[in-house]
Structures are given as structure tokens and as C-alpha cells.
Amino acid sequence: MSLLTIERLNVAFATRQGRVKAVKNVSMSISNQETLALIGETGCGKSIVAQSILRLLPTNAQINGRILFQGRDLLLVDEKTMASIRGKEIAIIFQNPSLALNPVYTIGWQVGEPFRIHQGAKRSQSIQESVRLLSYMKFDKPESAVKMYPFEFSGGMNQRALIASALALHPNLIIADEPTRGLDRKVIQQIIEQLDRARKIHSSSMLIITHDLSVARSISDWIMVMYAGEIVERAPTRDFFQSPFHPYAQGLLGSLPENGFHPISGQSPSMIENLQGCQFHPRCKWAKERCLSEKPELLSVNRRLIRCFLYD
């Protein structure tokens, strides 16, 4: 059963340089207790999808489509309802803990915030819950940690504190937006293990947004590849890493050190310019005349969705 369904989501921003088309006709679904990894280069629109789900976009955003969560269209509910959903039914873990955490409040106060907002807990109760959550996230001395401030923690510790706060009320859906960016490989492994363990214990679903393919491979059930605001491939994780179909997806895997570190030549197209045809054709070694003028649709091929004329 689908917990979250996004149908033809479009997001654009009015800027001085022009209209930035950040997300173009994106559709996806996440079932109960399922993890979907949304991958792609920086600037392809991944985080905009996450912010759209929780309606955290800036005021210059123009958005249309449908975002159905447990049958409710989140783009149509009022702000009071949306506020009750954020942090309780859908939790988000932001990519930069140093910006997401307030430097003037203790870690305990911030981790316990969901209990005060959604359950009316008193300060002492929320701190007790913070101790429990930090213990769950493998903090050595949680009773001391709740009294400390973000600047006294490492990046990995702050990220674990954010995860603890996100999991506080056992949300049905966890959105993790680049949760391992800027962390060393050992800490990344710890973060992913704790996040996956918590998701399974609470029977939550997860949308993880990452440019780190090793993270996507280790935690997800499905891979969805985004390029220039569009979905170009969706596949079971194991199948994807064995044999990606889309030329861009093949290039992503080819750029990994274990695969010879062959970066994709060229750059992503401007989100302002209206590029005709396939968005990837300027960088694709298999591009034909048709690719320059016609836009490929998403096709269903062997349990996958693929946007490419090679499979037409």
C-alpha cells in the first residue's frame, strides 16, 4: 500500500534571471516500511521535492501537482493541519546540522521539542525524553549531552541529535536530505546503521536524498534517479547497481572509484533555458537526431521506469 504518492509535481521559482524550473512532472510513490533513495547531481531538484512534501518552499515558489500522504493532498490542507503533520507524521532530517540546530539552545531542549509542540509535554518531561533518545542514538553520556550546545559537538554527533529529534514521535515517513554530507566514511556508516535500525523498529518508511551512491545502495529498497528536474530511472536497488539502464545512471556508476572513476563529461543544462528534446542529450554518447528534438516519456521496462529512447 502506498504511504506517499506524488503525481506530476512541478516546481518553479520566479527570479531576476528568469523562471527556474526546478522540478518537472515528477511522480513517485513510497509504500509502507519501504525506503526510496532519490539520487542525482547537486542542483538537480532532489531537495526541492523534499521541501515540497512538507511545504517548506520559499514564497517565490510556484508549485502544482498532487502530493498524497495517507490519502490527503498536502498541497491543499490548511497550514494548521500541515503544522500538525510536520515532525509528527512526517519528519525531516536536514543536510546541515550546524544550520538546522539553534546555537543558543541546548541539545536536550531541541531534541525534546516535538514532545512540547505535539504532546504538550513540560520542559522536564521533554528533557527526560531527550536523554532516552540520545541513549538510543548511542551517545556515551546522554545525561550530560542534553546540557551541551551544538558547538560542543562534532558534526556527526549533531547529525545523530537531529535524527533523534526526527524519530521522537515515531513518524510514518522520514525524509533524510543528504544526512551524511560532509562526514567521514566511518561516521557515515554509523549514521546509516542507526537510521536504518530506527526506521525498522518503528516500521517507518523513508525517502533518503543523497548524492552518495554507497549510502543509497546500503539503505534503500528502490533507487530513483533525477536529472535536470526530471526522473530518468526508477529501479529496485540491487538491479540498479548490477545494471543501470539510463545513460546518465550508467555515467553515475562509472564515476565511482571502484569502477575506474570516469566522470560524466559536460554540465547539466540550465534550469532557466528551455532545452528541447532529452535533457541529457548534450552529454550522451548515444544521442541520436530524435533525442535533440523529442522528449522521451517514462517507460515501464522489466520492473523499472526509464526515460530514454534506447528502450522505446
C-alpha positions as CSV (number, residue, x, y, z in Angstrom):
1,M,0.0,0.0,0.0
2,S,1.3,3.4,-0.9
3,L,2.0,5.8,2.0
4,L,3.1,8.7,-0.1
5,T,2.2,9.3,-3.8
6,I,3.4,12.3,-5.8
7,E,1.7,13.0,-9.0
8,R,3.1,15.3,-11.7
9,L,4.8,17.7,-9.3
10,N,6.1,20.9,-10.9
11,V,8.1,23.5,-9.0
12,A,9.4,26.7,-10.5
13,F,10.9,29.9,-9.0
14,A,10.5,33.4,-10.2
15,T,13.9,35.1,-10.2
16,R,15.5,38.1,-11.8
17,Q,17.4,35.9,-14.2
18,G,14.2,34.2,-15.3
19,R,11.8,31.3,-14.3
20,V,13.8,28.5,-12.8
21,K,12.1,25.1,-13.5
22,A,13.5,23.1,-10.6
23,V,11.1,20.1,-10.7
24,K,9.4,18.9,-13.9
25,N,6.4,16.5,-13.8
26,V,7.9,14.3,-11.1
27,S,5.8,11.3,-10.0
28,M,6.8,8.8,-7.3
29,S,5.3,6.6,-4.6
30,I,6.7,5.1,-1.4
31,S,5.0,2.1,0.2
32,N,4.7,1.3,3.9
33,Q,8.0,0.3,5.5
34,E,9.9,1.0,2.3
35,T,13.0,3.1,1.6
36,L,13.4,5.0,-1.6
37,A,16.7,6.7,-2.4
38,L,16.5,9.8,-4.7
39,I,19.9,10.3,-6.3
40,G,21.5,12.7,-8.7
41,E,24.0,15.5,-9.1
42,T,23.8,18.6,-6.9
43,G,21.2,21.1,-8.2
44,C,19.0,18.5,-10.0
45,G,16.0,19.2,-7.8
46,K,16.2,16.5,-5.2
47,S,15.9,18.7,-2.1
48,I,13.1,20.7,-3.7
49,V,11.0,17.6,-3.9
50,A,11.6,17.0,-0.1
51,Q,10.7,20.6,0.8
52,S,7.6,20.4,-1.4
53,I,6.3,17.5,0.6
54,L,6.4,19.5,3.8
55,R,5.5,22.8,2.2
56,L,8.8,24.4,3.2
57,L,9.4,26.2,-0.1
58,P,10.1,30.0,-0.2
59,T,7.4,32.4,-1.2
60,N,8.6,32.8,-4.8
61,A,7.9,29.1,-5.5
62,Q,5.2,28.2,-8.0
63,I,4.0,24.6,-7.3
64,N,1.4,22.4,-8.8
65,G,0.5,18.7,-8.9
66,R,-0.6,16.4,-6.1
67,I,1.2,15.1,-3.0
68,L,-0.9,12.5,-1.4
69,F,0.0,11.3,2.1
70,Q,-2.3,8.7,3.6
71,G,-5.0,9.9,1.1
72,R,-4.7,13.7,1.9
73,D,-3.3,16.1,-0.6
74,L,-0.7,18.1,1.3
75,L,-0.8,20.9,-1.2
76,L,-4.5,21.5,-0.3
77,V,-4.6,21.2,3.5
78,D,-4.5,24.4,5.6
79,E,-1.4,25.5,7.4
80,K,-2.7,24.4,10.9
81,T,-3.1,20.8,9.6
82,M,0.2,20.9,7.9
83,A,1.9,22.1,11.1
84,S,0.4,19.1,12.9
85,I,1.8,16.8,10.3
86,R,5.4,18.1,10.3
87,G,7.5,16.4,12.9
88,K,4.7,14.0,14.0
89,E,3.6,12.1,10.9
90,I,6.4,13.2,8.6
91,A,9.8,14.1,9.9
92,I,12.7,15.6,8.1
93,I,16.4,15.4,8.7
94,F,18.2,18.3,7.1
95,Q,21.6,18.0,5.4
96,N,23.5,20.6,7.5
97,P,23.2,20.1,11.3
98,S,25.2,23.3,12.1
99,L,22.4,25.3,10.4
100,A,19.4,23.1,11.4
101,L,20.3,23.3,15.1
102,N,20.0,26.6,17.0
103,P,23.3,27.5,18.6
104,V,21.7,29.3,21.7
105,Y,19.6,26.3,22.9
106,T,20.9,23.1,24.4
107,I,20.8,19.8,22.6
108,G,18.3,18.5,25.1
109,W,15.9,21.4,24.6
110,Q,16.0,20.9,20.8
111,V,15.7,17.1,20.7
112,G,12.7,17.3,23.0
113,E,10.9,20.0,21.0
114,P,8.5,17.6,19.2
115,F,7.2,16.4,22.6
116,R,6.4,20.0,23.7
117,I,4.9,21.0,20.4
118,H,2.8,17.9,19.6
119,Q,2.1,16.4,23.0
120,G,2.2,19.4,25.3
121,A,5.0,18.0,27.4
122,K,6.6,20.0,30.2
123,R,10.2,21.0,30.0
124,S,11.3,18.3,32.4
125,Q,9.4,15.7,30.6
126,S,10.9,16.7,27.2
127,I,14.4,16.6,28.7
128,Q,13.8,13.1,30.0
129,E,12.7,12.0,26.6
130,S,15.8,13.7,25.1
131,V,18.0,11.6,27.4
132,R,16.2,8.4,26.2
133,L,16.6,9.3,22.6
134,L,20.2,10.2,22.8
135,S,20.9,7.0,24.6
136,Y,19.1,5.2,21.8
137,M,21.4,7.0,19.3
138,K,24.5,5.6,21.1
139,F,25.6,8.8,23.0
140,D,28.0,7.7,25.7
141,K,26.7,10.1,28.4
142,P,23.2,11.2,27.3
143,E,22.5,12.9,30.7
144,S,25.4,15.2,30.1
145,A,24.9,15.6,26.4
146,V,21.4,17.1,26.8
147,K,23.0,20.0,28.7
148,M,25.5,20.8,25.9
149,Y,25.2,23.1,22.9
150,P,25.7,22.3,19.2
151,F,29.2,23.9,19.1
152,E,30.4,21.4,21.7
153,F,29.5,18.5,19.4
154,S,31.2,17.1,16.3
155,G,29.3,17.2,13.0
156,G,28.4,13.5,13.4
157,M,27.1,14.0,16.9
158,N,24.9,16.9,15.8
159,Q,23.6,14.8,13.0
160,R,22.7,12.0,15.4
161,A,20.9,14.6,17.6
162,L,18.9,15.7,14.6
163,I,18.0,12.1,13.8
164,A,16.9,11.5,17.4
165,S,14.6,14.5,17.3
166,A,13.2,13.4,13.9
167,L,12.4,9.9,15.3
168,A,10.9,11.2,18.6
169,L,7.3,10.6,17.7
170,H,7.7,7.6,15.5
171,P,6.7,9.3,12.2
172,N,5.2,7.2,9.4
173,L,7.6,8.9,6.9
174,I,11.2,10.0,7.4
175,I,12.7,12.4,4.9
176,A,16.5,12.4,5.2
177,D,18.0,15.1,3.0
178,E,21.7,14.4,2.5
179,P,22.1,13.2,6.1
180,T,25.7,12.2,5.6
181,R,27.1,15.2,3.7
182,G,30.5,16.4,5.0
183,L,31.0,13.4,7.3
184,D,33.9,11.0,7.2
185,R,33.3,7.4,6.0
186,K,33.3,5.9,9.5
187,V,30.8,8.3,10.8
188,I,28.7,7.9,7.7
189,Q,28.4,4.2,8.3
190,Q,27.4,4.8,11.9
191,I,24.7,7.3,10.9
192,I,23.2,5.0,8.2
193,E,23.2,2.0,10.6
194,Q,21.4,3.9,13.3
195,L,18.9,5.5,10.9
196,D,18.1,2.2,9.3
197,R,17.7,0.4,12.7
198,A,15.4,3.1,13.9
199,R,13.3,3.0,10.8
200,K,12.8,-0.7,11.1
201,I,12.0,-0.7,14.8
202,H,9.3,2.0,14.3
203,S,8.1,0.5,10.9
204,S,8.6,3.8,9.2
205,S,9.0,4.5,5.5
206,M,11.9,6.7,4.3
207,L,12.8,9.0,1.5
208,I,16.6,9.5,1.5
209,I,18.0,12.1,-0.7
210,T,21.7,11.7,-1.4
211,H,24.5,12.1,-4.0
212,D,26.5,9.3,-2.2
213,L,25.7,6.2,-4.1
214,S,27.2,3.9,-1.4
215,V,24.7,5.3,1.1
216,A,21.9,4.7,-1.4
217,R,23.0,1.2,-2.0
218,S,23.3,0.3,1.7
219,I,19.9,1.5,2.9
220,S,17.3,1.6,0.1
221,D,14.9,-0.8,-1.5
222,W,14.4,1.4,-4.6
223,I,16.6,3.8,-6.5
224,M,15.1,6.8,-8.3
225,V,17.5,8.9,-10.5
226,M,16.9,12.6,-11.0
227,Y,18.4,14.7,-13.7
228,A,17.8,18.4,-14.5
229,G,14.5,18.3,-12.6
230,E,13.2,15.1,-14.2
231,I,13.0,11.4,-13.1
232,V,15.0,9.4,-15.6
233,E,15.1,6.0,-14.0
234,R,13.4,4.0,-11.1
235,A,14.6,0.5,-10.3
236,P,15.0,-2.0,-7.4
237,T,18.3,-1.1,-5.7
238,R,20.0,-4.4,-6.3
239,D,19.0,-4.4,-10.0
240,F,20.1,-0.8,-10.4
241,F,23.6,-1.4,-9.2
242,Q,24.0,-4.5,-11.2
243,S,22.9,-2.9,-14.4
244,P,21.7,0.7,-14.7
245,F,19.7,1.4,-17.8
246,H,19.7,5.1,-18.4
247,P,22.9,6.6,-19.9
248,Y,23.1,9.1,-17.1
249,A,22.7,6.4,-14.5
250,Q,25.4,4.4,-16.2
251,G,27.6,7.5,-16.0
252,L,27.0,8.0,-12.3
253,L,28.1,4.4,-11.5
254,G,31.0,4.8,-13.9
255,S,32.3,7.8,-12.0
256,L,32.7,5.7,-8.8
257,P,36.3,5.0,-7.8
258,E,35.7,1.2,-7.8
259,N,34.5,1.5,-11.4
260,G,37.5,3.4,-12.7
261,F,36.4,7.0,-11.8
262,H,35.2,8.1,-15.2
263,P,33.3,11.3,-14.7
264,I,30.5,12.3,-17.0
265,S,31.6,14.9,-19.5
266,G,29.9,18.2,-19.8
267,Q,27.5,20.0,-17.4
268,S,23.8,19.8,-16.5
269,P,21.6,22.2,-18.6
270,S,20.4,25.4,-17.1
271,M,17.1,25.2,-15.3
272,I,16.1,28.5,-16.9
273,E,16.7,27.7,-20.5
274,N,14.1,25.6,-22.3
275,L,16.2,22.8,-23.7
276,Q,14.5,20.9,-26.4
277,G,14.4,17.1,-26.5
278,C,16.0,14.8,-24.0
279,Q,17.6,16.9,-21.2
280,F,20.7,14.6,-21.2
281,H,21.3,14.6,-24.9
282,P,24.2,17.2,-24.8
283,R,26.2,14.8,-22.6
284,C,25.0,11.4,-24.0
285,K,27.3,9.4,-26.3
286,W,24.3,7.5,-27.7
287,A,22.2,10.6,-28.6
288,K,20.5,10.5,-32.0
289,E,18.8,13.1,-34.0
290,R,15.5,12.2,-32.4
291,C,16.9,12.9,-28.9
292,L,17.6,16.6,-29.8
293,S,14.0,17.4,-30.6
294,E,11.7,14.9,-29.0
295,K,11.2,14.5,-25.2
296,P,11.2,10.8,-24.1
297,E,8.4,9.7,-21.8
298,L,8.9,7.4,-18.8
299,L,8.5,3.8,-20.0
300,S,7.9,0.6,-17.9
301,V,10.7,-1.9,-18.7
302,N,11.4,-5.0,-16.5
303,R,10.1,-3.6,-13.2
304,R,11.8,-0.3,-14.0
305,L,10.8,3.1,-15.2
306,I,13.1,4.6,-17.8
307,R,13.1,7.8,-19.7
308,C,15.2,7.0,-22.8
309,F,14.6,6.3,-26.5
310,L,17.0,3.4,-26.3
311,Y,14.2,1.4,-24.7
312,D,11.3,2.7,-26.8
